[in-house]
């Protein structure tokens, strides 16, 4: 009940900016379709992230595949390559970076393998990150961070609904 009251009091501008961010992410995925592009989607709330992903699937015309990294993942490139095999999705979202135990090692190895990402993956790659992961990218893998076409931020307090997407 309290959550419902909080949602009703949230400012419309939060919903509008979050809706704009979802549209920006969907458009960025669509525009990059068929080519490698690194996109960072930043959201600090795992629950809000799941809500956004659900809406993105409904809103996007691109068939987006999803990989959730296990906490034991130590390389992003190998995890993606192994999971996908020879298939090339229209777009790929990677979630679970915040739960990876050896996140620093994963970020450094991804930075070292960034050229292979571009050579082998012909689709937009969306990495779901939080503020801590963004800081680590800037510190440990500035070249990889600079490759990101954009960092799309989602306000963790915003409330989403399907009607707001059509506005």
N, C-alpha and C positions, 0 to 999 in steps of 0.2 A: 504494500500500500504506500509506503514512504517513497519507493522508487517511482511510482506512478505520479505522486504529487510533485516530485523533483522534476520529472520529465515535463510536466505541464508548465512549470515556471521557467524553463530554460529559454533564453532569448532566441528569437527567430534568426538572428544573424549567425549564431553558432550552427544551426541546422543549414542555413544557406551556404556558409563557408564549407561545411562538410560535404554538402551536396555538390558544390563546385569542385571540391577535391576528388570526389568519386568520378565526376564527369571528366575531370582532367586526366585521371588515371586511365579510365576507359578509352579516352581519345588517344592518349599516349601509346597505349597497347595497340590500338587499331592502326595508328599511323606507322608504327614500327613493324607491323606484321610482315613476316618474311625475311626480316633482317635482325641481326643481333642489336639489342639495345638494353642497357642496364638502367632499371628504374628502381628507386628506393621509395617505399611506402612506409612512412613513419607513424607509428601509433603506439602509445605506451600502455594501453589497456588490452590484454589478450581477448577479453570478451568483446570489446568494441571492434577489435581487429576482425573477429569472427563475424560480427554483424556487417561490417563493411564488405568483407569477402562475399558473404551471401548476397548482398545487394549488387555487388559488382558482377557476379555470375548472371543475375537477372537482367542487369542493365547493359552488359557488353554484348556486342554481336560477334565477338571473337571467342572461339572455343579455348578456354583457359584451363590448363592442367595445373595441378597443385602437388607439391611435395612438402611434407612436414619432416624436417630434419630430426633424427633421433638425437638424444643427448650425447651419444657416443660418436657422432660424426666428427671426422677430423679433416676432411677436405670437401669443399663444396663441389668442385668440378667432378671428382670421381663419383660422388653420391648422385649427382644429376645424370652423368653419363651411364652409370650402372642402372639407375631407375628407368631411364628412358629407352635404353638399348639403342636400336637404330631408328626409332621414331623421332620425328621433329614436330612437336605440337605447334599450334598457332601462337601460343604464349604460355609461359610457365611462371607460376608464383611459388616462391620458396618461403615457408614459414618455419618457425621454431628456432631461429638463430639465438634468441634470448635464453633458450634452455640448453644450448650446447655447452658441455663441460669445459672443453678446451677451445673456447671461442677465439682466443688470441691466435692460437695455432691455425685454426680454420681461416681466419681473416688473412693472416700472413701467407698461407698457402694459396688462397684464392687470388691474392695480389700477384703472386709469382706465376700463376696459371692464367692470368687475365687474357693473354693473347690466344690461348687455346679456347677460352670461352667464345671469343669472337669468331675463330676459325671453325669451330665445331657446332655451335648453336646458332641456328638461323631463325631466331624468334626473340621477341622481347622477354627479358628475364626480370621479374619483379621480386626484389628482396624485401620482405617485411621486416622492418627494424624498429627498435625503440631508440630513445635518446642515447642510452648507454652504448648501443651498437654503433650508432652514428659517430659518437665520440671516438670509439675504438677504430672505426674505419679511417677517420681523419688522422689519428695518431699512428696507427700501424700500417695502413694501406692507402696513403693519400693518392697514389696513382689510380687505384681502383675507384676510390671515391670520386675522383675527378672524371672518371669515365661515365659516371651516372648521368644520364640525360637530365634527370631532375630528381629532387627529393620532394615528394608530395606528403604534406603533413596533414594528419587527421586529428582534430580536437577530440580528446578522450571523453569530454563531457557532453558532446553533441548527441542528440537523439535523431535517429534516422527512421524514415518510413517511406514506403513505396510512393506515396503521393508527392513527397517533396522532390523526388527524382524527375517527375514529369513537369515540374514548375519551370 
